[in-house]
């Protein structure tokens, strides 16, 4: 392989690493903490609001 191929792959790896670090920093920023905490609680929420499909099914069944 030639030298330019090694430089190209090295540059691509550096770009991928910088992209990963930027996405990681964005996800862990303080602005998103409330949203991620709320989304983490969703599976444990038993009193979830009924969806449109359950409202329609309830109305059709006469209940």
N, CA, C and O atoms as a Maestro MAE file, in Angstrom:
{
 s_m_m2io_version
 :::
 2.0.0
}

f_m_ct {
 s_m_title
 :::
 protein
 m_atom[252] {
  # First column is atom index #
  i_m_mmod_type
  r_m_x_coord
  r_m_y_coord
  r_m_z_coord
  i_m_residue_number
  s_m_chain_name
  s_m_pdb_residue_name
  s_m_pdb_atom_name
  i_m_atomic_number
  :::
  1 25 0.837 -1.175 0.000 1 A "UNK " " N  " 7
  2 3 0.000 0.000 0.000 1 A "UNK " " CA " 6
  3 2 0.886 1.243 0.000 1 A "UNK " " C  " 6
  4 15 2.037 1.221 0.436 1 A "UNK " " O  " 8
  5 25 0.317 2.294 -0.493 2 A "UNK " " N  " 7
  6 3 1.096 3.523 -0.585 2 A "UNK " " CA " 6
  7 2 0.934 4.373 0.676 2 A "UNK " " C  " 6
  8 15 0.077 4.104 1.519 2 A "UNK " " O  " 8
  9 25 1.771 5.399 0.785 3 A "UNK " " N  " 7
  10 3 1.745 6.267 1.958 3 A "UNK " " CA " 6
  11 2 0.453 7.062 2.065 3 A "UNK " " C  " 6
  12 15 -0.024 7.314 3.171 3 A "UNK " " O  " 8
  13 25 -0.122 7.463 0.935 4 A "UNK " " N  " 7
  14 3 -1.327 8.281 1.002 4 A "UNK " " CA " 6
  15 2 -2.493 7.503 1.601 4 A "UNK " " C  " 6
  16 15 -3.362 8.089 2.247 4 A "UNK " " O  " 8
  17 25 -2.519 6.182 1.391 5 A "UNK " " N  " 7
  18 3 -3.593 5.368 1.946 5 A "UNK " " CA " 6
  19 2 -3.517 5.365 3.473 5 A "UNK " " C  " 6
  20 15 -4.547 5.450 4.143 5 A "UNK " " O  " 8
  21 25 -2.326 5.270 4.017 6 A "UNK " " N  " 7
  22 3 -2.146 5.309 5.468 6 A "UNK " " CA " 6
  23 2 -2.572 6.651 6.052 6 A "UNK " " C  " 6
  24 15 -3.203 6.701 7.108 6 A "UNK " " O  " 8
  25 25 -2.228 7.735 5.365 7 A "UNK " " N  " 7
  26 3 -2.636 9.065 5.831 7 A "UNK " " CA " 6
  27 2 -4.152 9.236 5.745 7 A "UNK " " C  " 6
  28 15 -4.763 9.840 6.626 7 A "UNK " " O  " 8
  29 25 -4.751 8.706 4.690 8 A "UNK " " N  " 7
  30 3 -6.192 8.809 4.524 8 A "UNK " " CA " 6
  31 2 -6.926 8.045 5.619 8 A "UNK " " C  " 6
  32 15 -7.863 8.577 6.215 8 A "UNK " " O  " 8
  33 25 -6.525 6.824 5.890 9 A "UNK " " N  " 7
  34 3 -7.187 6.049 6.942 9 A "UNK " " CA " 6
  35 2 -6.969 6.684 8.311 9 A "UNK " " C  " 6
  36 15 -7.867 6.666 9.153 9 A "UNK " " O  " 8
  37 25 -5.791 7.239 8.536 10 A "UNK " " N  " 7
  38 3 -5.535 7.937 9.792 10 A "UNK " " CA " 6
  39 2 -6.439 9.150 9.959 10 A "UNK " " C  " 6
  40 15 -6.965 9.393 11.045 10 A "UNK " " O  " 8
  41 25 -6.619 9.904 8.893 11 A "UNK " " N  " 7
  42 3 -7.491 11.084 8.948 11 A "UNK " " CA " 6
  43 2 -8.944 10.677 9.181 11 A "UNK " " C  " 6
  44 15 -9.659 11.341 9.931 11 A "UNK " " O  " 8
  45 25 -9.380 9.600 8.551 12 A "UNK " " N  " 7
  46 3 -10.751 9.127 8.741 12 A "UNK " " CA " 6
  47 2 -10.961 8.686 10.187 12 A "UNK " " C  " 6
  48 15 -12.008 8.968 10.770 12 A "UNK " " O  " 8
  49 25 -9.989 8.004 10.768 13 A "UNK " " N  " 7
  50 3 -10.104 7.571 12.156 13 A "UNK " " CA " 6
  51 2 -10.172 8.770 13.095 13 A "UNK " " C  " 6
  52 15 -10.956 8.773 14.044 13 A "UNK " " O  " 8
  53 25 -9.357 9.785 12.836 14 A "UNK " " N  " 7
  54 3 -9.386 10.990 13.670 14 A "UNK " " CA " 6
  55 2 -10.752 11.675 13.577 14 A "UNK " " C  " 6
  56 15 -11.295 12.107 14.594 14 A "UNK " " O  " 8
  57 25 -11.309 11.776 12.373 15 A "UNK " " N  " 7
  58 3 -12.628 12.387 12.202 15 A "UNK " " CA " 6
  59 2 -13.686 11.577 12.938 15 A "UNK " " C  " 6
  60 15 -14.564 12.149 13.585 15 A "UNK " " O  " 8
  61 25 -13.614 10.263 12.848 16 A "UNK " " N  " 7
  62 3 -14.585 9.420 13.543 16 A "UNK " " CA " 6
  63 2 -14.466 9.563 15.065 16 A "UNK " " C  " 6
  64 15 -15.483 9.594 15.759 16 A "UNK " " O  " 8
  65 25 -13.250 9.651 15.585 17 A "UNK " " N  " 7
  66 3 -13.048 9.823 17.018 17 A "UNK " " CA " 6
  67 2 -13.595 11.168 17.494 17 A "UNK " " C  " 6
  68 15 -14.249 11.240 18.535 17 A "UNK " " O  " 8
  69 25 -13.330 12.226 16.741 18 A "UNK " " N  " 7
  70 3 -13.837 13.554 17.108 18 A "UNK " " CA " 6
  71 2 -15.359 13.567 17.064 18 A "UNK " " C  " 6
  72 15 -15.995 14.149 17.943 18 A "UNK " " O  " 8
  73 25 -15.954 12.934 16.055 19 A "UNK " " N  " 7
  74 3 -17.411 12.855 15.962 19 A "UNK " " CA " 6
  75 2 -17.990 12.113 17.157 19 A "UNK " " C  " 6
  76 15 -18.980 12.560 17.736 19 A "UNK " " O  " 8
  77 25 -17.396 10.998 17.534 20 A "UNK " " N  " 7
  78 3 -17.853 10.228 18.678 20 A "UNK " " CA " 6
  79 2 -17.775 11.046 19.957 20 A "UNK " " C  " 6
  80 15 -18.717 11.042 20.749 20 A "UNK " " O  " 8
  81 25 -16.674 11.744 20.170 21 A "UNK " " N  " 7
  82 3 -16.506 12.543 21.381 21 A "UNK " " CA " 6
  83 2 -17.521 13.683 21.414 21 A "UNK " " C  " 6
  84 15 -18.046 14.006 22.479 21 A "UNK " " O  " 8
  85 25 -17.804 14.295 20.266 22 A "UNK " " N  " 7
  86 3 -18.798 15.376 20.216 22 A "UNK " " CA " 6
  87 2 -20.195 14.860 20.537 22 A "UNK " " C  " 6
  88 15 -20.933 15.505 21.281 22 A "UNK " " O  " 8
  89 25 -20.569 13.708 19.988 23 A "UNK " " N  " 7
  90 3 -21.882 13.132 20.281 23 A "UNK " " CA " 6
  91 2 -21.971 12.745 21.755 23 A "UNK " " C  " 6
  92 15 -23.005 12.960 22.386 23 A "UNK " " O  " 8
  93 25 -20.915 12.184 22.302 24 A "UNK " " N  " 7
  94 3 -20.881 11.808 23.712 24 A "UNK " " CA " 6
  95 2 -21.035 13.047 24.598 24 A "UNK " " C  " 6
  96 15 -21.805 13.023 25.558 24 A "UNK " " O  " 8
  97 25 -20.326 14.107 24.295 25 A "UNK " " N  " 7
  98 3 -20.423 15.340 25.081 25 A "UNK " " CA " 6
  99 2 -21.823 15.943 24.969 25 A "UNK " " C  " 6
  100 15 -22.355 16.445 25.959 25 A "UNK " " O  " 8
  101 25 -22.424 15.902 23.786 26 A "UNK " " N  " 7
  102 3 -23.774 16.422 23.602 26 A "UNK " " CA " 6
  103 2 -24.779 15.645 24.451 26 A "UNK " " C  " 6
  104 15 -25.650 16.234 25.090 26 A "UNK " " O  " 8
  105 25 -24.648 14.314 24.451 27 A "UNK " " N  " 7
  106 3 -25.590 13.472 25.188 27 A "UNK " " CA " 6
  107 2 -25.459 13.670 26.695 27 A "UNK " " C  " 6
  108 15 -26.460 13.582 27.407 27 A "UNK " " O  " 8
  109 25 -24.275 13.931 27.193 28 A "UNK " " N  " 7
  110 3 -24.061 14.094 28.620 28 A "UNK " " CA " 6
  111 2 -24.134 15.542 29.080 28 A "UNK " " C  " 6
  112 15 -23.852 15.824 30.244 28 A "UNK " " O  " 8
  113 25 -24.501 16.463 28.205 29 A "UNK " " N  " 7
  114 3 -24.594 17.857 28.619 29 A "UNK " " CA " 6
  115 2 -25.770 18.028 29.580 29 A "UNK " " C  " 6
  116 15 -26.719 17.244 29.553 29 A "UNK " " O  " 8
  117 25 -25.704 19.033 30.412 30 A "UNK " " N  " 7
  118 3 -26.719 19.258 31.429 30 A "UNK " " CA " 6
  119 2 -28.088 19.596 30.863 30 A "UNK " " C  " 6
  120 15 -29.099 19.390 31.534 30 A "UNK " " O  " 8
  121 25 -28.140 20.111 29.642 31 A "UNK " " N  " 7
  122 3 -29.418 20.484 29.045 31 A "UNK " " CA " 6
  123 2 -30.328 19.289 28.846 31 A "UNK " " C  " 6
  124 15 -31.549 19.435 28.895 31 A "UNK " " O  " 8
  125 25 -29.774 18.127 28.627 32 A "UNK " " N  " 7
  126 3 -30.557 16.942 28.276 32 A "UNK " " CA " 6
  127 2 -30.877 16.060 29.480 32 A "UNK " " C  " 6
  128 15 -31.581 15.061 29.339 32 A "UNK " " O  " 8
  129 25 -30.378 16.408 30.643 33 A "UNK " " N  " 7
  130 3 -30.542 15.550 31.821 33 A "UNK " " CA " 6
  131 2 -32.020 15.335 32.157 33 A "UNK " " C  " 6
  132 15 -32.422 14.204 32.429 33 A "UNK " " O  " 8
  133 25 -32.829 16.384 32.144 34 A "UNK " " N  " 7
  134 3 -34.248 16.259 32.502 34 A "UNK " " CA " 6
  135 2 -34.990 15.379 31.483 34 A "UNK " " C  " 6
  136 15 -35.804 14.538 31.864 34 A "UNK " " O  " 8
  137 25 -34.710 15.573 30.205 35 A "UNK " " N  " 7
  138 3 -35.371 14.781 29.166 35 A "UNK " " CA " 6
  139 2 -35.006 13.309 29.278 35 A "UNK " " C  " 6
  140 15 -35.878 12.444 29.198 35 A "UNK " " O  " 8
  141 25 -33.716 13.018 29.464 36 A "UNK " " N  " 7
  142 3 -33.279 11.630 29.562 36 A "UNK " " CA " 6
  143 2 -33.801 10.983 30.842 36 A "UNK " " C  " 6
  144 15 -34.119 9.794 30.842 36 A "UNK " " O  " 8
  145 25 -33.894 11.737 31.924 37 A "UNK " " N  " 7
  146 3 -34.440 11.176 33.164 37 A "UNK " " CA " 6
  147 2 -35.910 10.836 32.991 37 A "UNK " " C  " 6
  148 15 -36.367 9.789 33.450 37 A "UNK " " O  " 8
  149 25 -36.650 11.714 32.331 38 A "UNK " " N  " 7
  150 3 -38.072 11.455 32.088 38 A "UNK " " CA " 6
  151 2 -38.251 10.232 31.185 38 A "UNK " " C  " 6
  152 15 -39.135 9.410 31.426 38 A "UNK " " O  " 8
  153 25 -37.431 10.108 30.162 39 A "UNK " " N  " 7
  154 3 -37.530 8.957 29.260 39 A "UNK " " CA " 6
  155 2 -37.138 7.669 29.970 39 A "UNK " " C  " 6
  156 15 -37.679 6.608 29.658 39 A "UNK " " O  " 8
  157 25 -36.202 7.740 30.928 40 A "UNK " " N  " 7
  158 3 -35.800 6.547 31.671 40 A "UNK " " CA " 6
  159 2 -36.906 6.060 32.591 40 A "UNK " " C  " 6
  160 15 -36.972 4.872 32.905 40 A "UNK " " O  " 8
  161 25 -37.778 6.967 33.028 41 A "UNK " " N  " 7
  162 3 -38.877 6.597 33.919 41 A "UNK " " CA " 6
  163 2 -40.091 6.033 33.182 41 A "UNK " " C  " 6
  164 15 -40.972 5.456 33.820 41 A "UNK " " O  " 8
  165 25 -40.163 6.182 31.873 42 A "UNK " " N  " 7
  166 3 -41.335 5.748 31.120 42 A "UNK " " CA " 6
  167 2 -41.687 4.264 31.293 42 A "UNK " " C  " 6
  168 15 -42.868 3.954 31.447 42 A "UNK " " O  " 8
  169 25 -40.730 3.336 31.277 43 A "UNK " " N  " 7
  170 3 -41.122 1.919 31.434 43 A "UNK " " CA " 6
  171 2 -41.752 1.612 32.795 43 A "UNK " " C  " 6
  172 15 -42.525 0.662 32.912 43 A "UNK " " O  " 8
  173 25 -41.432 2.404 33.825 44 A "UNK " " N  " 7
  174 3 -41.974 2.154 35.143 44 A "UNK " " CA " 6
  175 2 -43.284 2.892 35.397 44 A "UNK " " C  " 6
  176 15 -43.879 2.740 36.463 44 A "UNK " " O  " 8
  177 25 -43.736 3.680 34.443 45 A "UNK " " N  " 7
  178 3 -44.934 4.484 34.616 45 A "UNK " " CA " 6
  179 2 -46.171 3.647 34.298 45 A "UNK " " C  " 6
  180 15 -46.464 3.384 33.131 45 A "UNK " " O  " 8
  181 25 -46.898 3.228 35.338 46 A "UNK " " N  " 7
  182 3 -48.106 2.422 35.140 46 A "UNK " " CA " 6
  183 2 -49.307 3.256 34.744 46 A "UNK " " C  " 6
  184 15 -50.249 2.734 34.149 46 A "UNK " " O  " 8
  185 25 -49.295 4.505 35.053 47 A "UNK " " N  " 7
  186 3 -50.428 5.376 34.792 47 A "UNK " " CA " 6
  187 2 -50.213 6.166 33.499 47 A "UNK " " C  " 6
  188 15 -50.464 7.371 33.462 47 A "UNK " " O  " 8
  189 25 -49.763 5.515 32.468 48 A "UNK " " N  " 7
  190 3 -49.523 6.183 31.193 48 A "UNK " " CA " 6
  191 2 -50.851 6.625 30.594 48 A "UNK " " C  " 6
  192 15 -51.876 5.966 30.766 48 A "UNK " " O  " 8
  193 25 -50.817 7.733 29.899 49 A "UNK " " N  " 7
  194 3 -52.027 8.246 29.253 49 A "UNK " " CA " 6
  195 2 -52.465 7.288 28.150 49 A "UNK " " C  " 6
  196 15 -51.618 6.734 27.450 49 A "UNK " " O  " 8
  197 25 -53.764 7.084 27.983 50 A "UNK " " N  " 7
  198 3 -54.226 6.180 26.925 50 A "UNK " " CA " 6
  199 2 -53.914 6.747 25.552 50 A "UNK " " C  " 6
  200 15 -53.951 7.959 25.339 50 A "UNK " " O  " 8
  201 25 -53.615 5.872 24.647 51 A "UNK " " N  " 7
  202 3 -53.302 6.297 23.291 51 A "UNK " " CA " 6
  203 2 -54.580 6.463 22.491 51 A "UNK " " C  " 6
  204 15 -55.658 6.089 22.952 51 A "UNK " " O  " 8
  205 25 -54.469 7.010 21.323 52 A "UNK " " N  " 7
  206 3 -55.630 7.243 20.470 52 A "UNK " " CA " 6
  207 2 -56.293 5.922 20.093 52 A "UNK " " C  " 6
  208 15 -57.521 5.835 20.059 52 A "UNK " " O  " 8
  209 25 -55.495 4.892 19.808 53 A "UNK " " N  " 7
  210 3 -56.076 3.616 19.384 53 A "UNK " " CA " 6
  211 2 -56.894 2.979 20.508 53 A "UNK " " C  " 6
  212 15 -57.910 2.344 20.227 53 A "UNK " " O  " 8
  213 25 -56.483 3.126 21.778 54 A "UNK " " N  " 7
  214 3 -57.271 2.542 22.862 54 A "UNK " " CA " 6
  215 2 -58.545 3.333 23.087 54 A "UNK " " C  " 6
  216 15 -59.560 2.755 23.477 54 A "UNK " " O  " 8
  217 25 -58.524 4.628 22.856 55 A "UNK " " N  " 7
  218 3 -59.738 5.422 22.985 55 A "UNK " " CA " 6
  219 2 -60.750 5.026 21.913 55 A "UNK " " C  " 6
  220 15 -61.943 4.927 22.200 55 A "UNK " " O  " 8
  221 25 -60.292 4.800 20.692 56 A "UNK " " N  " 7
  222 3 -61.186 4.409 19.606 56 A "UNK " " CA " 6
  223 2 -61.751 3.017 19.872 56 A "UNK " " C  " 6
  224 15 -62.942 2.784 19.667 56 A "UNK " " O  " 8
  225 25 -60.901 2.083 20.331 57 A "UNK " " N  " 7
  226 3 -61.369 0.724 20.613 57 A "UNK " " CA " 6
  227 2 -62.386 0.725 21.734 57 A "UNK " " C  " 6
  228 15 -63.350 -0.039 21.686 57 A "UNK " " O  " 8
  229 25 -62.195 1.572 22.753 58 A "UNK " " N  " 7
  230 3 -63.139 1.654 23.864 58 A "UNK " " CA " 6
  231 2 -64.469 2.222 23.391 58 A "UNK " " C  " 6
  232 15 -65.531 1.755 23.803 58 A "UNK " " O  " 8
  233 25 -64.410 3.223 22.534 59 A "UNK " " N  " 7
  234 3 -65.633 3.844 22.025 59 A "UNK " " CA " 6
  235 2 -66.422 2.862 21.158 59 A "UNK " " C  " 6
  236 15 -67.650 2.837 21.232 59 A "UNK " " O  " 8
  237 25 -65.749 2.056 20.342 60 A "UNK " " N  " 7
  238 3 -66.435 1.101 19.466 60 A "UNK " " CA " 6
  239 2 -67.056 -0.042 20.260 60 A "UNK " " C  " 6
  240 15 -68.101 -0.564 19.870 60 A "UNK " " O  " 8
  241 25 -66.433 -0.436 21.363 61 A "UNK " " N  " 7
  242 3 -66.957 -1.565 22.127 61 A "UNK " " CA " 6
  243 2 -68.111 -1.154 23.026 61 A "UNK " " C  " 6
  244 15 -68.776 -2.019 23.595 61 A "UNK " " O  " 8
  245 25 -68.366 0.129 23.169 62 A "UNK " " N  " 7
  246 3 -69.501 0.596 23.958 62 A "UNK " " CA " 6
  247 2 -69.222 0.738 25.423 62 A "UNK " " C  " 6
  248 15 -70.152 0.928 26.207 62 A "UNK " " O  " 8
  249 25 -67.990 0.654 25.819 63 A "UNK " " N  " 7
  250 3 -67.659 0.780 27.243 63 A "UNK " " CA " 6
  251 2 -67.524 2.213 27.651 63 A "UNK " " C  " 6
  252 15 -67.248 2.500 28.816 63 A "UNK " " O  " 8
  :::
 }
 m_bond[251] {
  # First column is bond index #
  i_m_from
  i_m_to
  i_m_order
  :::
  1 1 2 1
  2 2 3 1
  3 3 4 2
  4 3 5 1
  5 5 6 1
  6 6 7 1
  7 7 8 2
  8 7 9 1
  9 9 10 1
  10 10 11 1
  11 11 12 2
  12 11 13 1
  13 13 14 1
  14 14 15 1
  15 15 16 2
  16 15 17 1
  17 17 18 1
  18 18 19 1
  19 19 20 2
  20 19 21 1
  21 21 22 1
  22 22 23 1
  23 23 24 2
  24 23 25 1
  25 25 26 1
  26 26 27 1
  27 27 28 2
  28 27 29 1
  29 29 30 1
  30 30 31 1
  31 31 32 2
  32 31 33 1
  33 33 34 1
  34 34 35 1
  35 35 36 2
  36 35 37 1
  37 37 38 1
  38 38 39 1
  39 39 40 2
  40 39 41 1
  41 41 42 1
  42 42 43 1
  43 43 44 2
  44 43 45 1
  45 45 46 1
  46 46 47 1
  47 47 48 2
  48 47 49 1
  49 49 50 1
  50 50 51 1
  51 51 52 2
  52 51 53 1
  53 53 54 1
  54 54 55 1
  55 55 56 2
  56 55 57 1
  57 57 58 1
  58 58 59 1
  59 59 60 2
  60 59 61 1
  61 61 62 1
  62 62 63 1
  63 63 64 2
  64 63 65 1
  65 65 66 1
  66 66 67 1
  67 67 68 2
  68 67 69 1
  69 69 70 1
  70 70 71 1
  71 71 72 2
  72 71 73 1
  73 73 74 1
  74 74 75 1
  75 75 76 2
  76 75 77 1
  77 77 78 1
  78 78 79 1
  79 79 80 2
  80 79 81 1
  81 81 82 1
  82 82 83 1
  83 83 84 2
  84 83 85 1
  85 85 86 1
  86 86 87 1
  87 87 88 2
  88 87 89 1
  89 89 90 1
  90 90 91 1
  91 91 92 2
  92 91 93 1
  93 93 94 1
  94 94 95 1
  95 95 96 2
  96 95 97 1
  97 97 98 1
  98 98 99 1
  99 99 100 2
  100 99 101 1
  101 101 102 1
  102 102 103 1
  103 103 104 2
  104 103 105 1
  105 105 106 1
  106 106 107 1
  107 107 108 2
  108 107 109 1
  109 109 110 1
  110 110 111 1
  111 111 112 2
  112 111 113 1
  113 113 114 1
  114 114 115 1
  115 115 116 2
  116 115 117 1
  117 117 118 1
  118 118 119 1
  119 119 120 2
  120 119 121 1
  121 121 122 1
  122 122 123 1
  123 123 124 2
  124 123 125 1
  125 125 126 1
  126 126 127 1
  127 127 128 2
  128 127 129 1
  129 129 130 1
  130 130 131 1
  131 131 132 2
  132 131 133 1
  133 133 134 1
  134 134 135 1
  135 135 136 2
  136 135 137 1
  137 137 138 1
  138 138 139 1
  139 139 140 2
  140 139 141 1
  141 141 142 1
  142 142 143 1
  143 143 144 2
  144 143 145 1
  145 145 146 1
  146 146 147 1
  147 147 148 2
  148 147 149 1
  149 149 150 1
  150 150 151 1
  151 151 152 2
  152 151 153 1
  153 153 154 1
  154 154 155 1
  155 155 156 2
  156 155 157 1
  157 157 158 1
  158 158 159 1
  159 159 160 2
  160 159 161 1
  161 161 162 1
  162 162 163 1
  163 163 164 2
  164 163 165 1
  165 165 166 1
  166 166 167 1
  167 167 168 2
  168 167 169 1
  169 169 170 1
  170 170 171 1
  171 171 172 2
  172 171 173 1
  173 173 174 1
  174 174 175 1
  175 175 176 2
  176 175 177 1
  177 177 178 1
  178 178 179 1
  179 179 180 2
  180 179 181 1
  181 181 182 1
  182 182 183 1
  183 183 184 2
  184 183 185 1
  185 185 186 1
  186 186 187 1
  187 187 188 2
  188 187 189 1
  189 189 190 1
  190 190 191 1
  191 191 192 2
  192 191 193 1
  193 193 194 1
  194 194 195 1
  195 195 196 2
  196 195 197 1
  197 197 198 1
  198 198 199 1
  199 199 200 2
  200 199 201 1
  201 201 202 1
  202 202 203 1
  203 203 204 2
  204 203 205 1
  205 205 206 1
  206 206 207 1
  207 207 208 2
  208 207 209 1
  209 209 210 1
  210 210 211 1
  211 211 212 2
  212 211 213 1
  213 213 214 1
  214 214 215 1
  215 215 216 2
  216 215 217 1
  217 217 218 1
  218 218 219 1
  219 219 220 2
  220 219 221 1
  221 221 222 1
  222 222 223 1
  223 223 224 2
  224 223 225 1
  225 225 226 1
  226 226 227 1
  227 227 228 2
  228 227 229 1
  229 229 230 1
  230 230 231 1
  231 231 232 2
  232 231 233 1
  233 233 234 1
  234 234 235 1
  235 235 236 2
  236 235 237 1
  237 237 238 1
  238 238 239 1
  239 239 240 2
  240 239 241 1
  241 241 242 1
  242 242 243 1
  243 243 244 2
  244 243 245 1
  245 245 246 1
  246 246 247 1
  247 247 248 2
  248 247 249 1
  249 249 250 1
  250 250 251 1
  251 251 252 2
  :::
 }
}
